[in-house]
């Protein structure tokens, strides 16, 4: 799923003003969908707690742990895509040191995701 790219407008001095400048994060346009996904994941985690409380067979619990982990990873990947399309694209428009900082930030986030 792709999201809208950064909206770019010009201020009265001819400077570039983006969504990011107005405090709008990359996930803003998909916020309701993200919250729905996170509530579903939260339900999966609660289900894991119930399974342990009810002494469900280990392998069955591990299967649900795997499903919950996959759901979180999928959410993280979507959020990363939105970050690249919005925050990193915004920095690219502005140029300078900001693009380097955003690319480094995204690279570190990807590295953290790969370690999990």
Secondary structure, DSSP 8 states (H G I E B T S, - for coil): -------EEE-TTS-EEETGGGT--TTGGGHHHHHHHHHHHHHHHHHHHHHHHTT--HHHHHHHHHHHHHHHHHHHHHHHHHHIIIIIHHHHHH-THHHHHHHHHHHHHHHHHHH-
